[in-house]
Amino acid sequence: MLITEMILVALQSVRANLFRAFLTMLGIIIGVASVITMIAIGSGARAAVDAQIDALGASVLSVRAGSFMRMGVAQSGAKLTIKDAAAIASDAPSVRAVVPEIGGQPQTKLGNRNENLRVVGVSANFSAVQGYTLSSGRLFSNADDANRRTVAVLGASVPAKLGSTESAIVGQTIYIKGLAFTVIGVLAEKGASGFRNVDEQLWIPFYTARYRVFGTDQLDSISAQMAPGVSVERAIVEIERVMRREHQILPGKDNDFSISDPRQFFNVREAAANIFAILLAGIASISLVVGGIGIMNIMLVTVTERTREIGIRKALGASRRNIMLQFIIEAMVLCMLGGLAGILLGSGIAALLAKFVG
């Protein structure tokens, strides 16, 4: 008997017992779909981590007031000032550039639209340090900052939130905390960066924010961009040395500030995604084993049911090898059909995850 004829007979056998064949293949379907979903989740998690690390800018550290949280409570009430940022820029050789940041969520208004968007006061080099790309208009300059001009650069999603478009909003006047600002530029889409979506933020000159909007000399954070070829550990040591000196912290005392590499946050996320993928792999393995055992049991039942057929085949001259090969091919057909269905199901799940979860 030719192999092709055996395959056709196997397909006829499956068609004659569709429901039983489906139940037999179910374990294989679930197992294969789980494997594909696991691969999709793992690849997606790694791609998201890489994209968000890129969104942070190359080798950017963040300095914040207060030591790391203990039991949910900050251990220090210290604050950061522009003097700290200047000291890091001048006395930490591993740091190429710093960006002091003052932020808040005042009311932002355009026409009749009001939104509480995050407004960040930064120095003019913020785009280069954070790796942002200008989509239209221009960025504010050092002169804009020094003269405390009321100009603003918007994230990619802000025009839509204010009921406008990117092309239309440049040059318009918006009101931040009641103060009129001219929109001079819109950044290209960047996505989430850490805990925030930078596309939904506005940037204004640092001294404008300090003196005309927020009225405080206390910084939210200092972004420090490392020089090329410098290790994270070396940069952290130098920044820590400068900050301890500026804050007059005695030897043996805890820091009243924290220095974090934002990539650590994404490494935790990637680790969690990997753990989930491992669990899913375990489920997939069990499903495949159970599916294989199910097919084995059904084939044993099939052999018992088809005793007469086997006898007729032998009477017609079929060898023991041919009969065994027929049943093996039937088992392989079930596995292949189950695998194909699992691939389709897993691909569908992966597509849905990509669409709704991103």
SVG drawing of the C-alpha trace seen along z (x, -y; Angstrom):
<svg xmlns="http://www.w3.org/2000/svg" viewBox="-18 -88 54 103">
<polyline fill="none" stroke="black" stroke-width="0.4" points="0.0,0.0 1.4,-3.4 2.0,-6.0 -0.4,-8.4 -3.1,-5.8 -2.5,-5.3 -2.8,-9.0 -6.1,-9.1 -7.4,-6.2 -6.3,-7.9 -8.1,-11.1 -11.2,-9.0 -11.0,-7.5 -10.8,-11.0 -13.8,-12.2 -15.8,-9.1 -15.2,-10.0 -14.9,-13.8 -16.0,-14.4 -13.7,-11.7 -10.9,-13.0 -11.4,-16.5 -11.4,-15.4 -8.3,-13.3 -6.5,-16.3 -7.6,-18.8 -4.5,-18.3 -2.2,-18.8 -4.2,-21.9 -3.9,-23.5 -0.3,-22.6 0.8,-24.0 -1.3,-27.1 0.3,-27.6 3.8,-27.3 3.1,-29.9 1.4,-32.2 4.4,-31.8 6.8,-32.7 4.7,-35.7 4.5,-37.0 8.3,-36.5 9.2,-38.2 6.7,-41.0 8.0,-41.6 11.6,-41.8 10.7,-44.1 8.7,-46.4 11.6,-46.5 14.1,-47.4 11.7,-50.1 11.2,-51.6 14.9,-51.6 15.4,-53.4 12.6,-55.8 14.6,-56.7 17.5,-58.0 21.0,-56.5 22.5,-55.8 20.4,-58.2 20.4,-58.1 17.8,-59.7 18.5,-61.5 15.6,-62.0 15.2,-63.5 14.8,-61.1 16.4,-57.7 14.8,-54.5 11.5,-53.7 11.3,-51.5 8.0,-49.9 6.4,-52.3 7.8,-55.4 10.6,-57.7 13.4,-57.9 14.4,-61.6 12.8,-64.9 15.7,-66.4 15.2,-68.3 17.0,-68.7 18.0,-72.2 19.5,-73.6 22.8,-73.8 22.8,-70.0 22.3,-69.8 25.1,-72.3 27.5,-70.4 26.8,-67.1 27.4,-68.7 30.7,-70.3 32.2,-67.7 31.1,-64.3 33.5,-63.5 31.3,-60.5 28.3,-62.8 28.1,-64.4 24.9,-66.5 22.2,-67.1 18.6,-68.1 17.0,-69.6 13.2,-68.9 10.3,-70.6 6.9,-69.1 3.3,-69.2 -0.2,-68.7 -1.8,-72.2 -4.8,-72.9 -3.9,-73.2 -6.5,-75.0 -6.9,-75.5 -10.2,-77.2 -12.9,-75.3 -10.8,-72.2 -9.4,-71.8 -7.0,-69.0 -4.8,-68.3 -1.7,-67.3 1.8,-66.9 3.9,-70.0 7.7,-69.6 10.1,-72.5 13.4,-71.5 16.6,-73.0 16.9,-73.5 19.0,-70.3 16.3,-68.0 15.5,-66.6 19.1,-65.6 19.6,-64.0 16.3,-62.1 16.5,-61.1 13.3,-62.9 12.8,-63.8 11.1,-66.9 8.2,-66.3 7.2,-69.9 8.1,-73.4 11.2,-74.0 12.5,-73.4 13.0,-76.2 16.5,-77.6 18.8,-78.6 17.8,-82.2 14.1,-81.2 15.0,-79.6 17.2,-82.5 14.5,-85.1 11.7,-83.0 9.7,-83.0 6.3,-81.4 6.8,-78.9 5.9,-75.2 6.8,-72.0 4.0,-69.3 4.1,-65.6 2.7,-63.8 -0.7,-63.0 -1.3,-66.4 -2.7,-68.2 -5.5,-65.6 -6.2,-65.8 -6.7,-69.6 -9.0,-69.1 -6.5,-70.1 -4.0,-68.6 -0.2,-68.8 -0.1,-71.0 -2.8,-73.4 -1.6,-73.8 1.9,-75.1 1.8,-78.8 -1.4,-78.7 -1.8,-80.0 -2.5,-77.6 -3.0,-78.5 -1.1,-76.7 -2.3,-77.5 -3.9,-80.7 -0.6,-81.8 -0.6,-82.2 2.0,-80.0 2.8,-79.9 3.2,-76.4 6.4,-76.3 6.8,-72.6 5.5,-69.1 7.6,-66.0 7.5,-62.8 5.7,-59.9 7.8,-58.2 5.5,-56.1 5.9,-55.2 9.1,-56.0 9.1,-54.5 5.8,-55.1 4.7,-57.9 3.6,-58.3 5.8,-61.1 3.5,-61.6 1.0,-63.1 3.4,-65.7 4.3,-69.3 7.8,-70.8 8.4,-74.4 11.7,-76.3 13.1,-75.5 13.2,-79.0 9.8,-79.8 8.5,-76.8 10.5,-77.7 9.5,-81.4 6.3,-81.8 4.4,-78.5 5.3,-76.4 7.1,-79.1 9.5,-76.7 13.3,-76.0 12.7,-72.3 13.4,-69.9 11.5,-66.8 14.5,-65.0 17.8,-65.5 18.4,-63.4 22.1,-62.7 23.4,-61.5 26.5,-59.4 29.5,-60.1 30.2,-57.5 32.0,-54.3 31.3,-55.0 29.9,-52.2 26.7,-52.8 28.5,-51.8 31.2,-54.4 28.7,-57.2 26.6,-56.3 29.6,-56.4 30.7,-59.8 27.2,-61.3 26.8,-59.9 30.1,-61.5 29.0,-64.9 25.6,-64.7 26.9,-63.6 29.3,-66.6 26.6,-69.0 24.1,-67.8 26.9,-67.6 26.2,-64.0 28.6,-62.6 30.4,-59.3 28.3,-56.4 25.0,-58.3 22.4,-57.2 21.9,-59.2 19.0,-61.6 18.7,-61.1 18.4,-58.1 20.1,-57.4 18.3,-55.0 19.0,-53.5 15.5,-53.4 16.5,-50.2 16.2,-48.3 12.5,-48.8 12.2,-47.3 14.5,-44.4 12.0,-43.6 9.2,-43.7 11.1,-41.4 11.8,-39.0 8.1,-38.8 7.2,-38.2 9.8,-35.5 8.4,-33.8 5.0,-33.9 6.4,-32.4 8.0,-29.6 4.7,-28.8 3.0,-28.8 5.7,-26.5 5.0,-24.1 1.3,-24.2 2.1,-23.6 4.3,-20.7 1.7,-19.0 -0.9,-19.6 1.3,-18.1 2.0,-15.0 -1.6,-14.6 -2.5,-15.0 0.0,-12.4 -1.2,-10.0 -4.8,-10.6 -3.8,-9.9 -2.1,-6.7 -5.1,-5.5 -7.5,-6.3 -5.3,-4.4 -5.4,-1.3 -9.2,-1.6 -9.2,-2.0 -7.1,1.2 -9.6,3.1 -12.5,1.7 -11.0,2.6 -10.0,6.2 -12.1,7.4 -10.5,4.9 -7.1,6.0 -8.0,9.6 -9.3,8.8 -6.1,6.9 -4.0,9.9 -6.2,12.2 -5.6,10.0 -1.8,10.2 -1.1,7.1 2.0,7.6 2.3,6.9 4.5,4.0 2.0,2.4 -0.8,2.7 1.4,1.1 2.4,-1.7 -1.3,-2.4 -2.1,-3.0 1.1,-5.0 0.2,-7.3 -3.3,-7.7 -1.7,-8.8 0.6,-11.2 -2.3,-12.7 -4.1,-13.4 -1.0,-15.0 -0.5,-17.1 -4.1,-18.2 -4.0,-19.1 -0.7,-20.9 -2.1,-22.9 -5.2,-23.8 -2.9,-24.8 -0.8,-27.0 -3.9,-28.8 -5.3,-29.2 -2.0,-30.4 -1.4,-32.9 -4.9,-34.2 -4.3,-34.7 -1.0,-36.4 -2.7,-38.7 -5.3,-39.6 -2.7,-40.3 -0.8,-42.5 -4.0,-44.4 -5.5,-44.9 -2.4,-44.8 0.2,-46.1"/>
</svg>
